Amino acid sequence: MISIPHKAKQFLVLLVKLLIVGGAFYFIYDQLANNDKLDWQKFITLFRKNQSVLGISFILLLSVLNRYFEILKWQNLAKVIHEISGYEATKQVLAALTAGIFTPNGVGEYAGKALYYPKSEAKKVVFLNLICNGIQMILTVIFGIFGLMYFNSQYNVITSKTVAILFGGFMVILIVLFSLKKLKIKGYSIEKLIHKINEIPKSVHQKNILLGVLRYLVFSHQYYFLFLAFDVDLPYLTLMAAVTSVYFLASSLPTFQFLDFAVKGSVAIYFFGILGVNEWIVVFISTLMWFLNVVLPVILGSYFVLNFKTKSAA
């Protein structure tokens, strides 16, 4: 094996850090500067009309809470390996978010967190991160299905036949998966995965679910309050049903973190278009949600990426 001199290794690590941070900022700039649907003049006019220090502070607080609950989730799960402080959990979550912003479905986030642990713990870190993200996805599906059912009962966007086909297909997939739970692919099986999940203490799972629910309620209601700030006057249940439906359907589509607002925005335009909401308002709110909950944490995470030091193998 060719050994790399220490100075060259340090330079390569610095180069990777700069590429990650530089790439993240480039993608953010590109999406904000070259999006034809963003009418900044309309936004500035409405912002000046409705600006409120209390309102802005409240929306920012929801962004902080959204990321805070995610940090608590990771701190809770990471103690399966070893206890970490709140600061350490913050550092790992934000740096991993930055690393994952331009990777498909944020897969870079898994590698980002694993780098903070010895190589011997890498598989366990990836598995715990899967649990961390998995519960959020399950909650998105559960809330989304109920939201979609309510929205559909009001506006009949999906026929009963389509709902029956989708539900039937979902049940068939579940039956097939559980009937093949002992089937191994490269040494892994559903049965083994369930066993690994059960090895984690129930108290950790319970806290993970609670924090996941709190996080979901925070970011879905942040979406709701932004619509109120943009003078969208719709019944609470109708608006929340649309929001949960958008998150459910948008999360089901494979995408990159830096395109997240574009995907959610496209789905949101369809749903809120049915409700008669102006397209530019939907695009701006989707962009603001992305800016507040992805861009700002990525900016903070860039500091941790640039100050990252590799763990030695254990």
Disulfide bonds with the S-S distance in Angstrom:
none
